[in-house]
Amino acid sequence: MQYRKFGKLEWMASALGFGCMRLPQVDQDMSHLDEDESIRIIRYGIDHGINYVDTAAPYAMGNSEKVLGKALGDGYRQKVKLATKLTPFFVNSPDEFKKYFDGQRERLQTDKIDLYMLHGMNKKCWDMFREWKAIEFIEGLISKGLVDYIGFSFHDEFPVFKEIIDYYEGWDFCQIQYNYMDIERQAGIKGLKYAAEKGLAVVIMESLRGGLLTKRPPEAVSKIWDSAPVKRSLAEWGLMWLWNQPEISVALSGMSNMQQVVENLAIAVKSGVGKLGIEEQVIIEKVRAAYIGLTPVPCTGCRYCMPCPNNVAIPSIFEMYNECTMYDDFREGKMKYMGGIMGIEADQRATSCVECGECIEKCPQGISIPEQLMKAHEKLYDPDFKLPF
């Protein structure tokens, strides 16, 4: 295992972190984890050098923390830094913070949480937690020895990310979605570098985009991978690209079987800054361009079409539709479209469009927006879809 500096802290973190959102399930039921297999793969990862484990109360319908708590028994708790989160939609007021935190410690079977985060910060959740003095609550936990370090995980755009970082000088770390396809999405590469310049450790989530970057790629992408001077697995391409960047402290992987754990550990051993040559980086740039070329709507996210007089979330819907089509996987898009994390409200769906034409006049790309919205709705709307929390 390779170890990397964790921001301004003296502690060195394993390059690979164990994300516990996608632990092994029974019959593909996220509420029914395979406890024995989950414990086995978590402990195997720790035995082979992983010293950073990440979870949250909503993961696996509330079961991730329970299973991780069991996995960290028998002396394993002392071998890792444990990270979990204060989740906005699981508390109704600041009066519930303490009860929520105490429940997490009970499920995790630990007296102390090493790294505690404000979970999934976007503009709305950040404004709410700031008003509720969530930072002050965690500072109180730190003063009592119940938490060591404070951070936040993030799902919004760079200006919000910068606002959060600049608001509080005490941040120790942050967690962002980042991979070779998301260099300009959410915090993006600007956020990565900004946080690192401020001395924060940066933990990466969705390192392989929830496994989408390891799926069999379309032919246009496969041809580019085949032309690479060095042959790597798809997982290795994605992880090595991340670890090539000195600003990254930990790349999390939500490993759901032993094969993934063994493969990722082997990749982590070879990881490091400068291990990916210029020619290989060019290959990844070509892959990114090829994926983007598969999108059905040429929306650039300029937002000239906004605000929509009927409250339709036009750019967000096109982003969901494009990404689902790009990877031929509609699960995450449906979750967002039906109101999941970082999703939209029911009245913002494409069905609120009355075809007034105002957006068409404003669109610099000349997109037939109402027509494309209906196509997106046909693919994303699923009345039987169940949110995973």
N, C-alpha and C positions, 0 to 999 in steps of 0.2 A: 504494500500500500504506500502511496505517496501522500505526504502531508503538506498542508498549505497554511500560510499565516491567516488567522481569523481577524481581519481588520486591525484595530489598534490593540487587541488583546495579546497577551503573551502566549496563549494556548494555540497549538497547531491542530488543525482539523483535517480529518481524512478527506482526500479529494472527492471520494464517493460517499454520499450520505444515504441513509435508508429512509425513504419516504413511505409512510405506513397508510397511505390512502387506498392502495390497491392490493391488499394482502389476499392470500388464497381464499376462495369462496367455495361453499358447498352448493352445487347445482346452480352456479352463476347467480346466487342470491347474496347481494352485498350486505344484507342484514344477518347473514349466517356465515360467519367466517370459519374456515378450517383451522381451529385453534392449534392443534398439534403441528400441522405443517407450517403455519405462520410462525410459531415459536421456533421451529427447527431452522427455517431460513433466516430469521432475524439473528439467531444465535450464531449461525454459520458465518453470516456477514461480520458480526462483531469479532468472532474468533479469528477472522482473516483481516482484521485491521480497521473496520468501520468504527468510528467513535462519535458519530453524529446521527441521531435518530429523530425523526420529525413526525408529529401526528397532530390531530385536532379532534375536538369532541364530535363534529358532524361526520367524520370519516367512518365509512362502513356502518352508516345508520347508528352511530354512537358506540360501535363495538371495537373500533381500532384502539382507543386508549386502554380498554379493558384487556385486550389480548397483548398489547405491548407491555402493560404492567406485569403480566404473567411472564412474558419473555425475558423481562429484566430482573427476574428473581434469580436465586442461586448465584449471586455475586455479579451478575451482568450489569446491574445498575451502576456500579462503581467504574465500569469500563467506558462509559459513554457520557456525552452531553445530551440531555433530553430537552427537546423543543416541542412546545405545544402553544395553543393560541386562545385568546379571548375573542369569541365569535359574536359579531353584532346581532345576527338574527336569532341567537339563542338566549339573549337577555332582553328584557323589556324595560329595564331602568337600571341606573347605577346601583340601586339598592340590592340588585341581584348579583353583582360582581363577586362578592365574597362567597356566596353559596355556590356559584358556578365554579370558582377556582377550587374550593374545597372538594367539590365533586370530582374535579379532574385529578387532584392529588390522590383521592381515594381509589379511583379507577386505575390510576397508574401505579398505585401502591408505593408512593414515594412521599417523603416529607418536603422535598424541595424540587422546584422546576428550574433547571439551569437557564433555559432561554425561553422567555415568554413574549408572545407577539400579539399585537392588535391584528386581527385576522381579516384578510381580504379587503384592505382599504381601497375604497373609491371615494369620490367627492362626498356622496351622501353619507356613507358610513363614517368617514373621517370627521365631517362636521358634527355628527351625532356624538361620536366618542370624545371629541374635543370639548363639546358642551357638557358631557357627562363626566369629564375629568378622569378619563380612563388612564391617562399617563400618570396622573397623581396617585391613582389606585395602585398601579404597578410599582411606582416608587415606594409606596408604603410597604408593599410585599418585599421589596429589596431591603428596606431598612430593617425588616423583621427576619431577614435571612431565609425567606421562603422562595425567593427568586434571585438569580444572580445577574442576569442581563436582560435588557429590554430591546425589542425590535418591532417590526411590522411586516406583514406580507401585503402584496399590492396587486390590484387589478384595475387600472385606469390609465389615463394618459400622462405623459411626462410632466406637464405643468402642475398637475395634482401631486405627483411624486415629489417634485422639487419643493412644493409648498409644505408637504409633510416633513421632509428632511430639514428644511430651513426653520420650521416652527420650534423644534426641540433639539437642543445641543447634546442631550444625553443619550441619543440613539447609539446602541452598540452594533446593530446589524439590521439588515433588511432582507426580504425574500421576494424575488421577482420571477415572473415568467420570462424565460429567455432561451432561445435556441437559434440555430442558423436560419430558421424561417421567420423568426420574430425580432429581427434586429431593429425594426422601426415601430413595432407594435407595443402598446402599453409603455412601460418605462423604457424598454429598448436599450440600445447601446449607449445612448445619451445618459439614461438613468444609471446604468452600470458604472460608467466612468464618473458620473457626478457623485454617487454614493461613495465610491472608492476614494475619490479626492477628499471627501469629508471624513475619511477614516473609518467608515462603516465596513464591516464584513458583509459581503454579498453572497447570499445563498440562492442557488438557482433551482426553481421548480419547473416542471414541464420541460425537462432537459431534452426529452425525445418526443415532446408534444403528446404525452399520454400514450406513447407507443406508435403514433401515426407515422413517425419518421422511420420506423423499423418495418412497416408493412411493405409488401411487394409493391414497388412503385410502378407507375404507368410507363409505357414503352419509351416515351420521350425522355424521362428521367433515367431509366435503366441504361440507355445508351451512353449517357454522360458518365454514370458510375463505371460502366465497363471500360471507358477510355482512360480512367485514372491510372497514373503511373504506379501507384501502390494499391494493392487489393485489401480492402477492409470490409468487415461486416457493417451493415447500416447503423447498428448501435455504436460501433467503434467510431465511425465517421462523426456522428453527432456528439458523442462525449469528448472525443479528442479535440474537436473544434472548440468546445467550451473550455477545456483545460489548457488550451493554448493561450488563453487570455489571463494575464496576471491579476486582474481585478477580481476574479472569481475565487471565492474561498472554498465553497462546497457546491457540488452538483448533485442534487437529489435525484434518486431514481425510485419510482414506485414499483418495486419488483414483486411479482405475484407468483413466482415459482423458482425452484432451485436452479434451473438452467439459466435464468436471467441473472440470478445472484452470482453464479460462478463466472458467467461471461463478463459481467460488468466489473467484477473484482479483477479479472485478468486484464481488462482494458485499463483499469485504474493504476495497476502496477506500472504500465508503460506511459502513463500520463505525465504532462509537464509543459511548461511554457517553452515554445520553440520546437516542439516535437512534430508540428505539422508544417510542412514546407510550403513555399509560395505556390508552387504548381498545384498542390493539393487544395490550398485555399481557393485558388481560381476554379477548381472543379466544383467546390461547394457553391461558389457564386453562380456558376452556370446551372447547377441543380436548382437553386433558389429561383432563378429566372425562368427555368422550365416549368416549375410548379406554378408560378404566378401566371404563366402563359395558358394554363389550363382553366383559369377562372372564367365563368360565363358572363359576368357583368364587368365592364371596364371602369368600375368606380375607383377613383383615387382617394376617396375619403376627404375631399376638399371642403365638404359641407356647405357649398354654395346653395344647395337645395333646401337648407334649413334656415329658420324653423318651418316645418310643414304646418299649414293652417289647420290641418286635421290631426296633428300630433303623431303622424307616422314616423317611426324611427328609421328613416330611409337608409342612411349610411350603415347603421348597425345591422339592419336586415341584410343588406348586400354583403357585408363582411361575413356574416354567418353563412349565407348561401354560397359565397365564393370558396370559403375555407372547407365547407363540407364537400363541395364538388371536387375541389383540388385533391383531397385525400380519400375521396369516395367513402366517407364515413360521416353519417348524419347524427350521431348520438349527441355530441356536445352542442351542435347547432340547434337541435330540437330542445335540449335542456334550456338553452338561453332564450329561444323563441317562446317557449312555454312558461317562462318566468323564473328560471333558475338563477344561480349566482352570476352576476354580471349580465343578467338578461334584461328583457324589456317587459313593460306592462301590457296587459291584454289590449288596452285601447291604443297601443303603439304599433300593433301588428298591421300587416298589409291590408287587412280587411277594412281598416278605417279610411283607406284611400277612396276618394270620391271622383278621382280622375279630373280634377280641376285644371290640370296642365301647368300650374304655376312652377312646379319643379322642373319641368321639361325646358321651359324658357331660361331657367337659371343654370342648367347643367352644361359645363364647358365641354363635356365629353359627348354630348348629344345623345345621351341614353334615353330610351323610351321607358321612363321610370315606372309608370303605372303597370305597363305590361310585364316588366321584369319583377316587380313586386308580387304580382299574382303567381308568377312561376316560382318565386322563392317560397311563397306561402304554401303552394302545393307540395313542396318538398319538406318544409320545416314544421308545418302544423300537424300535430298528432294529439288528438283529444285523450288518447289512452296512455300518453307518456306520463310516467311517474318520476317526480323529482327525487334524487338520491338522498334526501334528508327530511 
